[in-house]
């Protein structure tokens, strides 16, 4: 191929790749609010029926013993808020197990003081072994029938524990995920992450849970029955995506995973681009490691709709980001060549429609989460193209690190202890 033809070929790549991205994104954006609308309509119908006829028995009615396991590594600035929000819970059959994973700050001292002041709190210390090992150590020491796994910066809103337990409304439900939202809205970046989390976390989880394919119970706010955790073997200590990998094993074992959008936990979001990059690379590597461990599930109808969804998820989370970067790299050639298809009516309509739908979906997600005050951060969507490009680059970086066999450590961001939103008990803490 001569150099004279290269710009035209690259222009075609930009055109067709861009159209594929726009169509894929548009279909995804349309499907999410439709699924959430179906869920809301079903909930409205249930409320119209006589209460005695549709009320389902849940584990909350049995008042099971609950153990909240908090792995902690250098969490001194945030641990007090987390524990105070849990101690302030109205749920009485509750114990809090803090596992200090060899912290080199004052985490152990703070946790010891909390344990002295609150009989519900227990402290376990161990040499640094990673988050998965800390969680498994907490499981071994916990006495609850339902196990909550939360990060040390998580601040529980009032009623979150009760709401999570209500999610166990069927014997086949093995895990319940709550909704985690940013607590530190003191930076432009964290405000952008707050507005995007309503769509990227809240709305997506609603839709996926409605379809029965929710792939992750967040490490920030997740609950599992002890029987299920014992059956599937606890956390895999070899992966840095331990919450994702455990959830896939719960699906593999045939259990359902629920989402409770009213179960809120507020946690710190990365406030710098460097911190965001490290966090998202870790998440992406956790996804890739989980895909490697459970590659037989991806696209496999033997695992029902979840297996088929994993094929779509691979396309969305791994393939399309690479297509996005290729399109961006080839985009200048489309302008140089001046291909009419690039500025044609079809592409323009799809592009503008996709942009409008994206904004509408975000607004819809915020309102669905009953958080209209967060609409004041809507202006940060102007940073969305930059954020999207960075996230695509994250996937490539994670692929490179996994291929090269780079070290997979429990990297965590430096906590600030900033609390910018009123969250009940935590606000008083």
C-alpha positions in Angstrom: 0.0 0.0 0.0 1.4 3.4 -1.0 1.5 6.4 1.3 -1.0 8.2 -1.0 -3.7 5.7 -0.1 -3.0 5.6 3.6 -4.9 8.9 4.5 -8.0 7.6 2.7 -7.8 4.3 4.5 -7.4 6.0 7.8 -10.2 8.3 7.0 -12.5 5.3 6.3 -11.4 3.8 9.7 -12.4 7.0 11.4 -15.7 7.2 9.6 -16.9 3.6 10.1 -15.4 3.2 13.5 -17.0 6.5 14.6 -20.4 5.4 13.3 -20.1 2.1 15.1 -19.2 3.9 18.4 -22.2 6.3 18.0 -24.7 3.5 17.2 -23.4 1.3 20.0 -23.5 4.2 22.4 -27.0 5.3 21.3 -28.4 1.8 21.7 -26.9 1.5 25.1 -28.2 4.9 26.2 -31.7 4.1 25.0 -31.8 0.6 26.7 -30.9 1.9 30.1 -33.8 4.3 30.7 -36.2 1.9 29.1 -35.1 -0.9 31.6 -35.3 1.6 34.5 -38.7 2.7 33.3 -40.0 -0.9 33.3 -38.7 -1.3 36.8 -40.4 1.9 38.0 -43.6 0.9 36.4 -43.5 -2.6 38.0 -42.8 -1.0 41.4 -45.8 1.4 40.9 -48.0 -1.6 40.1 -46.9 -3.4 43.2 -47.8 -0.4 45.3 -51.3 -0.4 43.9 -52.0 -3.9 45.0 -53.2 -4.8 48.6 -50.1 -4.9 50.8 -50.8 -8.4 52.1 -51.0 -9.9 48.7 -47.7 -8.7 47.3 -45.5 -8.3 50.3 -42.6 -10.8 50.1 -40.7 -12.2 53.1 -37.2 -10.9 53.4 -34.2 -11.6 55.7 -35.0 -8.3 57.3 -38.1 -9.8 58.8 -36.0 -12.5 60.5 -33.7 -9.9 62.0 -30.5 -11.9 61.3 -27.1 -11.2 63.0 -25.1 -8.8 60.7 -21.4 -8.5 60.6 -19.9 -5.5 58.8 -16.3 -6.3 57.7 -14.1 -3.2 57.2 -10.6 -3.9 55.7 -8.3 -1.0 56.5 -4.9 0.0 55.2 -3.8 3.5 56.1 -7.4 4.7 56.7 -6.8 6.9 59.7 -8.5 10.1 58.4 -11.8 8.3 57.4 -12.3 5.3 59.7 -14.0 7.3 62.5 -16.8 8.6 60.1 -17.3 5.1 58.7 -17.6 3.4 62.1 -19.8 6.2 63.6 -22.2 5.9 60.7 -22.5 2.1 61.4 -22.8 2.4 65.2 -25.5 5.0 64.6 -27.6 2.5 62.6 -31.0 1.6 64.0 -30.2 -2.1 63.4 -29.5 -3.7 66.7 -28.0 -7.1 65.8 -24.8 -5.7 64.4 -21.1 -6.2 64.9 -18.3 -4.3 63.1 -15.1 -6.1 62.4 -12.2 -3.9 61.5 -9.2 -5.7 59.9 -6.1 -3.6 60.0 -3.9 -4.8 57.1 -0.5 -3.7 58.5 -1.2 0.0 58.2 1.8 2.3 58.7 -0.3 5.3 59.8 -2.5 5.7 62.9 -5.3 3.3 61.6 -4.6 0.7 64.3 -4.7 3.2 67.1 -7.9 4.8 65.8 -9.5 1.4 65.4 -8.4 0.4 68.9 -10.0 3.5 70.4 -13.2 2.9 68.5 -13.3 -0.7 69.8 -12.8 0.5 73.4 -15.6 3.0 73.0 -18.1 0.8 71.2 -18.8 -2.8 72.3 -20.1 -3.5 68.7 -16.6 -2.9 67.3 -13.8 -5.5 67.1 -10.3 -5.0 65.9 -8.1 -7.6 64.1 -4.6 -6.8 63.1 -2.4 -8.7 60.6 0.7 -8.2 58.6 0.1 -6.5 55.2 -1.3 -9.2 52.9 -3.7 -7.4 50.7 -7.4 -6.5 50.6 -8.6 -10.0 49.7 -6.7 -11.5 52.6 -8.0 -8.9 55.0 -11.6 -9.6 53.9 -11.1 -13.4 54.4 -9.6 -12.8 57.8 -12.7 -10.8 58.7 -15.0 -13.5 57.4 -13.3 -16.1 59.6 -13.7 -13.9 62.7 -17.3 -12.6 62.0 -20.3 -14.2 63.7 -23.1 -12.8 61.5 -25.5 -14.7 59.2 -25.3 -11.8 56.7 -21.9 -10.4 55.9 -21.4 -6.8 54.7 -18.2 -5.8 53.0 -17.5 -2.1 53.0 -14.5 0.2 52.4 -13.2 2.2 55.4 -14.1 5.5 53.8 -17.8 4.5 53.4 -20.3 6.5 55.3 -23.6 4.7 55.7 -26.8 6.7 55.3 -29.5 6.0 57.9 -31.5 2.9 57.0 -29.0 1.5 54.6 -28.5 -1.8 56.5 -32.3 -2.3 56.8 -32.7 -1.6 53.1 -29.9 -4.0 52.1 -31.5 -6.8 54.2 -34.8 -6.3 52.5 -33.1 -7.1 49.2 -32.8 -10.7 50.4 -36.4 -11.4 49.5 -36.0 -14.8 47.9 -34.1 -18.0 49.0 -32.1 -17.8 45.7 -30.7 -14.3 46.4 -27.1 -14.6 47.4 -25.9 -11.0 47.3 -27.3 -7.5 47.5 -25.5 -4.3 46.2 -26.3 -0.8 47.4 -25.6 2.5 45.7 -22.3 4.3 46.5 -22.1 8.0 45.9 -19.2 10.6 46.2 -18.9 12.3 49.5 -16.2 14.8 48.7 -17.7 17.4 46.3 -15.0 20.0 46.9 -13.3 19.6 43.4 -14.5 20.0 39.8 -13.5 16.4 39.1 -15.4 14.9 42.0 -18.5 16.9 41.0 -18.2 15.5 37.5 -17.9 12.0 39.0 -20.9 12.6 41.2 -23.1 13.5 38.2 -21.8 10.6 36.1 -22.2 8.1 38.9 -26.0 8.5 38.8 -26.0 7.1 35.2 -22.9 5.0 35.2 -23.6 3.4 38.6 -27.2 4.0 39.8 -29.0 3.7 36.4 -26.8 0.9 35.0 -27.2 -1.2 38.2 -30.9 -0.7 38.1 -31.1 -1.9 34.5 -28.7 -4.9 35.0 -30.4 -6.0 38.2 -33.7 -5.9 36.5 -32.4 -8.2 33.8 -30.8 -10.4 36.5 -27.2 -9.9 35.2 -25.7 -7.4 37.7 -22.0 -8.4 37.4 -20.6 -6.7 40.5 -21.5 -6.2 44.1 -19.5 -3.1 45.0 -16.7 -3.3 47.6 -18.1 -0.1 49.0 -21.5 -1.5 49.9 -22.1 -5.2 49.4 -23.9 -7.8 51.4 -23.8 -11.6 51.1 -25.3 -14.5 53.1 -22.7 -16.4 55.0 -23.9 -19.6 53.5 -23.2 -18.4 50.0 -19.8 -17.0 50.8 -18.9 -20.3 52.4 -20.2 -22.2 49.5 -18.2 -20.3 46.8 -15.1 -20.1 48.9 -14.6 -16.5 50.0 -12.5 -14.0 48.3 -9.8 -14.8 45.7 -6.6 -13.3 47.1 -4.8 -13.5 43.8 -6.9 -10.8 42.0 -7.2 -7.1 42.6 -10.8 -7.2 41.5 -11.9 -9.3 44.4 -15.5 -7.9 44.6 -16.1 -8.4 40.9 -14.6 -11.9 40.9 -16.7 -13.0 43.9 -19.9 -11.7 42.3 -19.2 -13.8 39.1 -18.7 -16.9 41.3 -22.1 -16.2 43.0 -23.7 -16.1 39.5 -21.8 -19.2 38.6 -23.3 -21.0 41.6 -26.8 -20.1 40.4 -27.7 -17.4 42.9 -29.4 -14.0 42.2 -27.8 -10.6 42.8 -30.1 -7.7 43.8 -29.6 -4.0 43.7 -31.2 -1.6 46.3 -30.9 1.9 45.1 -32.1 3.4 48.4 -29.3 1.7 50.3 -26.8 4.6 50.2 -23.1 4.7 51.2 -21.1 7.8 50.6 -17.4 7.4 49.8 -14.5 9.4 48.6 -13.9 9.8 44.9 -10.5 10.5 43.4 -9.9 14.3 43.5 -6.9 14.4 41.1 -6.4 12.9 37.6 -3.4 10.9 38.8 -5.5 9.3 41.6 -8.3 8.6 39.2 -6.0 7.0 36.7 -4.5 4.7 39.3 -7.9 3.7 40.6 -9.4 3.0 37.2 -6.4 1.1 36.0 -6.7 -1.1 39.1 -10.4 -1.6 38.3 -9.7 -2.4 34.7 -7.0 -4.9 35.6 -9.4 -6.5 38.1 -11.9 -6.9 35.2 -9.3 -8.5 32.9 -8.2 -10.8 35.7 -11.7 -11.9 36.4 -12.4 -12.4 32.7 -9.3 -14.7 32.5 -10.4 -16.7 35.5 -13.9 -17.1 34.3 -13.4 -17.0 30.5 -15.6 -20.1 30.1 -18.6 -18.0 31.2 -18.2 -15.2 28.7 -20.9 -15.5 26.0 -21.8 -19.0 27.3 -25.6 -19.7 27.2 -25.0 -22.5 29.8 -24.9 -19.7 32.4 -28.1 -18.2 31.2 -28.6 -14.6 30.4 -25.6 -13.7 32.6 -23.3 -15.6 30.4 -24.6 -14.0 27.3 -24.4 -10.5 28.9 -20.7 -11.1 29.7 -20.1 -11.3 25.9 -21.8 -7.9 25.5 -19.9 -6.6 28.5 -16.6 -7.6 27.0 -17.5 -5.7 23.8 -18.5 -2.7 25.8 -15.7 -2.6 28.4 -12.7 -3.9 26.5 -13.2 -3.8 22.7 -15.1 -0.5 22.2 -12.6 1.6 24.2 -9.8 0.5 21.9 -12.0 1.3 18.9 -12.6 4.7 20.4 -8.8 5.4 20.6 -8.3 4.2 17.0 -11.1 6.5 15.8 -9.6 9.4 17.6 -6.1 8.7 16.2 -7.5 8.5 12.6 -9.9 11.4 13.0 -7.5 14.1 11.6 -7.2 12.1 8.4 -10.9 12.3 7.8 -10.7 16.1 8.0 -7.7 16.2 5.7 -9.2 13.9 3.1 -12.5 15.7 3.4 -14.7 12.6 3.1 -18.3 13.7 2.7 -19.5 10.7 4.7 -17.8 12.2 7.7 -19.9 15.3 7.7 -22.9 13.7 6.0 -26.4 14.0 7.3 -26.7 10.5 8.7 -23.5 10.7 10.8 -24.4 14.2 12.0 -27.9 13.1 13.0 -26.6 10.1 14.9 -23.9 12.1 16.6 -26.2 14.9 17.8 -28.9 12.5 18.7 -26.3 10.5 20.7 -25.1 13.6 22.5 -28.7 14.7 23.3 -29.6 11.3 24.6 -26.5 11.1 26.8 -27.4 14.4 28.5 -31.1 13.3 28.9 -30.1 10.0 30.3 -27.9 11.7 33.0 -30.7 14.0 33.9 -33.1 11.1 34.0 -30.8 9.1 36.2 -30.3 12.0 38.7 -34.1 12.4 39.0 -34.6 8.7 39.3 -32.2 8.7 42.2 -34.2 11.5 43.8 -31.1 13.7 43.9 -32.2 16.9 42.0 -29.7 19.0 43.9 -26.9 17.2 41.9 -28.2 18.8 38.7 -26.2 21.9 39.8 -23.1 19.9 38.7 -24.5 19.3 35.2 -22.1 21.8 33.8 -19.2 19.4 34.5 -20.4 17.3 31.6 -18.3 19.5 29.4 -15.4 17.4 30.7 -17.1 14.2 29.6 -15.1 13.9 26.3 -11.8 14.2 28.2 -12.9 11.8 30.8 -14.1 9.3 28.2 -10.8 9.4 26.4 -8.8 8.9 29.6 -11.0 5.9 30.5 -10.4 4.4 27.1 -6.6 4.9 27.6 -7.0 3.2 31.0 -8.2 0.0 29.3 -5.2 -0.1 27.0 -2.8 0.5 29.9 -4.5 -2.3 31.9 -4.2 -4.6 28.9 -0.5 -3.8 28.6 0.2 -4.3 32.3 -1.7 -7.7 32.3 0.1 -8.8 29.2 3.5 -7.8 30.6 2.6 -9.3 34.0 3.1 -6.1 36.0 2.7 -6.3 39.8 -0.9 -6.2 41.0 -1.0 -4.4 44.3 -3.8 -3.0 46.5 -3.1 0.6 45.4 -5.4 2.9 47.2 -5.8 6.7 47.0 -4.7 9.0 49.8 -7.8 9.7 51.9 -8.7 13.3 52.7 -11.6 12.9 55.1 -13.6 15.6 53.3 -17.3 15.3 53.8 -19.2 17.7 51.5 -22.8 16.3 51.7 -25.1 15.9 54.7 -25.6 12.1 55.2 -27.5 11.8 58.5 -25.4 10.1 61.2 -22.2 10.9 59.3 -22.9 14.6 59.2 -22.9 14.5 63.0 -19.8 12.4 63.0 
